[in-house]
Amino acid sequence: MKRIVPVVVVAAALASYIAGRATQPSLQPVLSGHLIDFSLIQKAFAQKNGEVRPFGYDNPEDPPIAPDAPPPTHWNIDDIQKAHTELAARAMKAASQAGSGSSQSFGGGPVHVQTRNFSMFMLYRLHRDQPVLSLTKVNSVWDDAEQHAGVYDFYVFTGGTGEMIVGGKIANEQNLKDKDGIIPGEYRGQPVIGGQTFKVKAGDWLLIPPNAPHQPKPDPGGFSYMIIKLNTGVYPWALVR
């Protein structure tokens, strides 16, 4: 009788194991195994001429990863500084003329890149002494704060000085609109409550994460910057502002 007990226990354990394997849900394999040497090779990697490439990169059956990629491009610092001077002169001339005055920003310079994943351009922000109605109808010397749900903003300041208010909450937040209506994920308004103030000057860099309010406050003389917008894929690039 004592000899039978271990056999029964082992048989019961084996039966439980087999039943468990038979009833457990099947898993989708993410790795393929070679039974010869028991090695595991990730399917994510593909071989091309003996070189390992990630995720089928350069597979002729797939669409190109960056069909609208710009060519290698170099910008000379002398051209950037010249653009700052020219934009400042243009902004001062515009400020002396009649108009709505709803924005302090002026675009120009040598940087003009836009793809489905990112864009790069140069802006100048004018200092305003007298308040005007902003885009969201706030009487202020400052432009409205901006908030982009699906975009990183990366600033490289190229001239002048001022402040950038980042974070917190936009008190008078409104959806940005254009001729076609509301632009999803894009917000404007002011003032910003509870934001962090950064003093900025030529040569400084500033990264603003998605969905973080930010408002420029240029000193007299204004400031310019190159801005890189990185699309996180929340919405089509055509909707990003």
Wavefront OBJ file of the C-alpha trace (Angstrom):
o trace
v 0.000 0.000 0.000
v 2.829 2.390 0.857
v 4.346 1.784 -2.581
v 1.097 2.723 -4.323
v 0.772 6.164 -2.645
v 3.779 7.836 -4.407
v 2.620 6.474 -7.752
v -0.869 7.904 -7.211
v 0.549 11.307 -6.214
v 2.804 11.485 -9.284
v -0.038 10.390 -11.570
v -2.361 13.022 -10.103
v 0.265 15.752 -10.546
v 0.891 14.689 -14.142
v -2.831 14.699 -14.896
v -3.213 18.180 -13.401
v -0.310 19.481 -15.509
v -1.783 18.021 -18.717
v -5.225 19.448 -17.937
v -3.749 22.869 -17.225
v -1.808 22.925 -20.488
v -4.885 21.848 -22.425
v -7.175 24.497 -20.969
v -4.872 27.538 -20.848
v -5.509 30.192 -23.559
v -3.224 30.050 -26.550
v -0.747 32.911 -26.804
v 0.244 34.671 -29.996
v 3.935 33.930 -30.521
v 6.217 36.952 -30.579
v 9.406 34.941 -30.895
v 10.286 32.130 -33.236
v 12.387 29.258 -31.921
v 14.862 26.975 -33.666
v 14.627 23.530 -32.108
v 18.078 22.594 -33.362
v 19.984 24.925 -31.065
v 17.075 26.261 -28.942
v 18.009 29.850 -29.872
v 15.357 32.571 -30.046
v 15.352 35.179 -32.819
v 13.020 38.173 -32.688
v 10.763 38.426 -35.702
v 11.094 42.208 -35.424
v 14.528 41.994 -36.981
v 15.077 41.200 -40.617
v 18.227 40.113 -42.404
v 19.415 41.918 -45.502
v 22.735 40.906 -47.032
v 23.858 39.599 -43.675
v 22.997 42.886 -41.897
v 20.355 42.981 -39.165
v 17.822 45.778 -39.779
v 15.024 46.752 -37.380
v 11.339 46.031 -38.038
v 11.663 45.234 -41.696
v 13.379 48.539 -42.445
v 13.946 49.158 -46.155
v 11.595 46.358 -47.117
v 10.548 47.049 -50.723
v 7.040 45.757 -49.934
v 6.475 48.469 -47.284
v 5.936 52.218 -47.855
v 8.988 54.404 -47.204
v 9.420 55.438 -43.581
v 10.056 59.112 -44.361
v 8.751 59.849 -47.870
v 8.890 63.622 -47.347
v 12.240 63.801 -45.528
v 14.238 66.944 -46.342
v 17.775 66.710 -47.724
v 20.762 67.315 -45.419
v 20.622 71.032 -44.657
v 23.069 73.452 -43.010
v 22.195 76.913 -41.708
v 24.988 79.426 -41.213
v 24.860 81.410 -37.956
v 25.584 84.593 -39.910
v 22.406 84.052 -41.945
v 20.418 83.378 -38.768
v 21.650 86.588 -37.119
v 20.941 88.536 -40.283
v 17.411 87.135 -40.317
v 16.907 88.299 -36.719
v 17.856 91.856 -37.682
v 15.636 91.846 -40.772
v 12.645 90.393 -38.899
v 13.038 92.970 -36.113
v 13.026 95.805 -38.666
v 9.965 94.364 -40.385
v 8.141 93.988 -37.079
v 8.872 97.572 -36.033
v 7.583 98.853 -39.365
v 4.394 96.776 -39.027
v 3.865 98.032 -35.471
v 3.832 101.633 -36.699
v 1.121 100.921 -39.265
v -2.613 100.611 -38.725
v -3.898 97.085 -38.289
v -5.579 94.629 -35.928
v -2.401 94.011 -33.957
v -3.711 90.613 -32.890
v -0.311 88.893 -33.088
v 3.260 89.847 -32.238
v 4.780 87.037 -34.339
v 6.551 87.528 -37.659
v 7.901 84.655 -39.711
v 10.823 84.629 -42.131
v 14.492 83.859 -42.411
v 16.239 80.899 -44.042
v 14.574 78.033 -42.110
v 11.532 76.507 -43.853
v 11.001 72.762 -43.348
v 7.717 70.884 -43.009
v 7.090 67.145 -43.116
v 4.359 64.877 -41.757
v 6.459 64.264 -38.607
v 8.040 67.623 -37.844
v 8.449 71.205 -38.987
v 11.151 73.844 -38.533
v 10.787 77.571 -39.037
v 11.942 80.902 -37.626
v 9.794 83.462 -35.795
v 10.327 86.892 -34.311
v 8.214 88.142 -31.382
v 7.688 91.887 -31.058
v 7.457 93.697 -27.728
v 4.245 95.698 -27.521
v 3.828 98.791 -25.323
v 0.095 99.294 -25.775
v -2.539 96.555 -25.275
v -4.614 95.274 -28.198
v -7.270 92.604 -28.517
v -5.687 89.165 -28.776
v -7.001 86.351 -30.957
v -9.268 85.308 -28.068
v -10.422 88.904 -27.530
v -8.349 89.626 -24.432
v -7.047 93.201 -24.155
v -3.333 92.640 -23.534
v 0.202 93.633 -24.503
v 0.978 89.901 -24.889
v -0.012 87.336 -27.475
v -2.265 84.523 -26.296
v -0.691 81.477 -24.720
v -0.673 78.358 -26.874
v -1.330 74.712 -26.050
v -0.806 71.814 -28.486
v -2.251 68.437 -27.451
v -0.013 66.379 -29.727
v 3.145 68.391 -30.392
v 6.509 68.937 -28.764
v 7.820 72.494 -29.270
v 11.602 72.858 -29.241
v 12.892 76.454 -29.236
v 16.405 77.592 -30.158
v 16.610 81.317 -29.390
v 18.515 83.219 -32.049
v 18.366 86.853 -30.918
v 17.043 89.250 -28.287
v 15.786 88.517 -24.770
v 12.541 87.970 -22.906
v 10.540 85.431 -20.927
v 8.693 82.231 -21.707
v 5.870 81.165 -19.376
v 5.469 77.365 -19.494
v 3.042 75.012 -17.738
v 0.141 75.839 -15.452
v -3.296 76.441 -16.916
v -4.759 78.859 -19.464
v -7.486 80.835 -17.682
v -9.347 81.852 -20.830
v -8.767 78.664 -22.818
v -10.503 78.420 -26.189
v -10.188 76.119 -29.185
v -8.220 77.681 -32.017
v -10.329 78.264 -35.121
v -9.613 78.883 -38.761
v -11.821 79.382 -41.827
v -12.914 75.722 -41.636
v -13.882 75.816 -37.968
v -12.412 74.423 -34.744
v -8.927 72.900 -34.900
v -8.905 69.833 -32.575
v -6.167 69.747 -29.947
v -5.136 73.390 -30.437
v -5.918 75.922 -27.693
v -5.274 79.636 -27.126
v -5.976 82.146 -24.372
v -4.520 84.157 -21.496
v -3.431 84.671 -18.800
v -1.494 81.579 -17.755
v -1.992 80.674 -14.100
v 0.659 78.732 -12.195
v 3.212 78.515 -15.003
v 6.991 78.523 -14.695
v 8.920 81.560 -15.951
v 12.110 81.092 -17.978
v 14.392 84.029 -18.803
v 15.601 83.484 -22.374
v 18.303 84.975 -24.578
v 20.095 84.201 -27.827
v 21.699 80.756 -27.610
v 19.208 79.302 -25.098
v 17.179 76.154 -25.828
v 13.719 75.339 -24.465
v 11.705 72.108 -24.754
v 7.941 72.297 -24.227
v 6.143 68.931 -23.899
v 2.757 68.203 -25.487
v -0.285 69.790 -23.840
v 1.789 72.298 -21.822
v 0.583 75.920 -22.078
v 3.295 78.392 -23.107
v 3.283 82.142 -23.622
v 6.060 84.381 -25.021
v 6.809 87.699 -23.310
v 9.545 89.465 -25.279
v 11.569 92.325 -23.807
v 11.799 95.687 -25.624
v 13.662 94.840 -28.820
v 11.837 91.500 -29.071
v 13.355 88.069 -29.538
v 13.638 85.553 -32.357
v 13.902 81.793 -32.361
v 13.927 78.736 -34.524
v 11.110 76.394 -33.508
v 10.972 72.664 -34.184
v 7.517 71.083 -33.871
v 7.531 67.297 -33.362
v 4.236 65.572 -34.093
v 3.405 62.779 -31.627
v 0.808 61.356 -34.026
v -2.271 62.397 -32.036
v -3.747 64.018 -35.117
v -2.799 64.588 -38.768
v -0.030 67.070 -39.382
v -2.412 69.324 -41.320
v -4.189 70.092 -38.038
v -1.080 71.141 -36.114
v -0.528 74.870 -35.557
l 1 2 3 4 5 6 7 8 9 10 11 12 13 14 15 16 17 18 19 20 21 22 23 24 25 26 27 28 29 30 31 32 33 34 35 36 37 38 39 40 41 42 43 44 45 46 47 48 49 50 51 52 53 54 55 56 57 58 59 60 61 62 63 64 65 66 67 68 69 70 71 72 73 74 75 76 77 78 79 80 81 82 83 84 85 86 87 88 89 90 91 92 93 94 95 96 97 98 99 100 101 102 103 104 105 106 107 108 109 110 111 112 113 114 115 116 117 118 119 120 121 122 123 124 125 126 127 128 129 130 131 132 133 134 135 136 137 138 139 140 141 142 143 144 145 146 147 148 149 150 151 152 153 154 155 156 157 158 159 160 161 162 163 164 165 166 167 168 169 170 171 172 173 174 175 176 177 178 179 180 181 182 183 184 185 186 187 188 189 190 191 192 193 194 195 196 197 198 199 200 201 202 203 204 205 206 207 208 209 210 211 212 213 214 215 216 217 218 219 220 221 222 223 224 225 226 227 228 229 230 231 232 233 234 235 236 237 238 239 240 241
